[in-house]
Amino acid sequence: MKLTFLGHAGFLVEGSTSIAIDPFLSGNPLAKMKAEELRADLILVSHGHGDHLGDSVSIARQSGGTVVSVHELAGYAGRNGAQAHGMHIGGSHTFGGVKIKLTPAWHGSGHGEGPMEYLGTPCGFLIWLDGKVIYHSGDTGLFGDMEMIGRRQSIDLALLPIGDNYTMGPEDALDAVKMLKPELVVPMHYNTWPLIEQDPNKFKKGVETETSCKIAILAPGESLEF
């Protein structure tokens, strides 16, 4: 299975199904891929902020993919011409053999410059694809139920924010790794703008010193096989 970092909190997972997560490309100063180049069967959107909703609707329209998110955000995508499937926290659904479950995320969710349109509760995702389990936390602070998420299933890959200010910083993300116990961690949501600048190598050293987990640091546009 192939994981490509799109930049910020965006990823493309390619296996038997192609899954884009939070594809913020247009307006992303670090993105290497253009929105019109991306095709996906499923487009998972963690919340309605512009740096996560991003190009989801246009990607869904051009590729015939389905936007998957909480009910309110899925409704927004549907009203704007995308095929969409609404869910909510704790619920799961299987899309052609790919199981998606929505997890909590401590954040906000709204779209527009103001007044914002409410787009439901922010979320994270558990993804069961081709025998692997992927956890994308969405934008979130640290929360104790991460321990339960890690206890209830073995996680092959965790995608976790480290940027601080809007999400977990490196210290809290290290505690998240200790609770989740994934095989591999890829940090996200950092260095897009000065406000969320972090040193991912410092985070990597902490994780690999204090846990048995491995860290892969990806630049936007880079990929790994797992």
N, C-alpha and C positions, 0 to 999 in steps of 0.2 A: 504494500500500500504506500502511496506517495502523499506527503504533506508539503504544500507550498505556502510560505508566509507571504501574504499579500501586503503586509504592513499594518501598523497600529494593532488592532485586534482581529484582523481579517486573515482567513486561511482558506485554502482549497484542498480538500481531501479527495484523492482519486483512487478508487478501487473498483468493485463491481458497480458501484454507484458513485457519481460525482457530486460532492457536497461543498458548497461555499458557505462560509460562516462570516457574518458581519463584514461584507465586502465593501469597505469604504475606499474607493479608488479615485473618483473625481474629487479634486480638491485636497487630496492627501499629498503632502509635500514629499513623502518618501516612496510612494507607490511606483513600481516599475511596470505594472500591467495596466492597460486601459480597460475600462468597463466593457467596451464592445468586443474585447478579445476573450472574455470569460464566458464559459458555458457550464451550467450545473443542472443536475436533476432536482436537487433540493437546495434551497437557500435559507439557512437558519439565521434568524435575526434576534439578538438578545434583548434589545430595547430600542426605543425610538429616537435616541439622540442621533444627530446627523453623521457623527463619526462612526456609527455602527449600522444604522439603517442604510446609510450610504447609497450605493447603486443597486440595492437589492431588487427593487421593483423593475428597473430597466433590464437587469440581468434575467429576471424571471420571464419577462415579456419576450426577450430576444431568444431565449433558449428553450422556452416552453416548460421551464422548471417551476416548482412549487415553493412559495414562501411559507416557512414554518415558524410560527412564533405564538405568543399569547394571543388570545381571542381579539383584543382590541387592535393590536398591530396588524394581525392578519386581515381584519376587516378593512383597515386603511389600505393595505396592499391590494385587496380585491377591488376596492372602489377606484383604484388607480390602474386597473387593467391587468393585474397579475393574478395568476392562479394561486390560491392561498389556502392554508389549512390552519385553523385556530386551535390552540390547546391552552392549558394552564398548569401552574406549578403542581408537580406531583403526578401529572398525567403522562401517559405514554401512548405512542401510536406506531404501528409498523407500516412503512412505505416500501412495498415491493421487496421485503426481506431486510430492510434497514429499520431498526428500532430506535426511536428518539424519545427521550424522557426529559421533561423540563424540571430543572432544579431551582431552588431559591437563589437570588442574588440581591445583595443590599446596595441599592443604587436608586436612581430615578428613571423616568421615561417620559419623554415628550418630544414633539416634533415642531419645528418652526422657530422663528426668531422672537416671537412673542406677539400676542399671547400664544403660548404653546398649545398644541392639540394633545390631549392626554391619550397615550397609546398603551395603557395597561401597565401591569407589573413587570419590572425587569426580571430576567431569568438567565440561567445557564443551561447547558445541554449535556446529557449523557447520550452517546451515540454508539450503538452496536453495529459494526460493519465488518463483514468478512472475518469473523472470529476475533476481532479486536474491540476494545472498549476505549473510547475517547471522551474526555471530560473537558469541555470549554466552559469556564466559570462565568463568562460574561464579565461586565464591569461589576466588581463587588469589593466590599470590605471583607475582612476575615470573619467567619462565623463558625460556631461550634459544630453545627450539623455537617460540616465537611468531614468530620471523623466518621459519621454514619454513612456518608456517601462512599468513603473509602472502605469501610467495613463490609458493606453490603455487596460490593463487586470489586474484583481486581481491575485496576485501571492501567491500561497499557501506555496511554499518553495523556498528560494533563497540560492544558494551555491556560496559563495563569498570568494576571496582570502584576506588574511590579512598579508601575510609574509613580505611585503615591499621589497625594492631593485629591484625585477623584476616585481612586481605587486603593487596594492594598499596595503598600510599599514593599521593599525587599524583605524586611524583617517579618512582617505579617505573612508575606508569601512563603517564607521559609517555614513558618508554623503551619501554613496550609499544606505544604508538601508533607510535613510530618504526620498530619492527620489523614491525608488522602493516600499516601504510600503508593504513588504511581511508579511504573518502571522507568518512564522517561518524562521529563518536563521541558516545555518550551515556553520561555517568558514572552510576554506581549504587553501592549499598551504602555510603551515607554519610548522616549526620545523622538516622538513625532513632533513635539514642540518643546521649547525650553522649560516650561512649567513641569513637565514630567520626565526630565532628563535623569537617567540612572546609568550605573555601570553594571551591565549584565554579567560581566566576568566576576565581579565581587559576589553577586547573587549565586552564580555557579559554584564558586569556591565554598560558600557557606552551605549550600545544599549537599555538595559532594563530600564535605567534611563531616557534616552532622547527620546525614542519612545515607542509605544505600542507593538512592535514586540517581539516575544520570540526567545531565542537562545538555540540551542542544540549543545553541544560540544561532538564530537565523537572521540574516539581513533580509529586508524586503526583496522578494524575487527568488530567494534561495529555497531549496527543497531538500527533503530527506526521505529515505525509505525506512519504514518501520514494520 
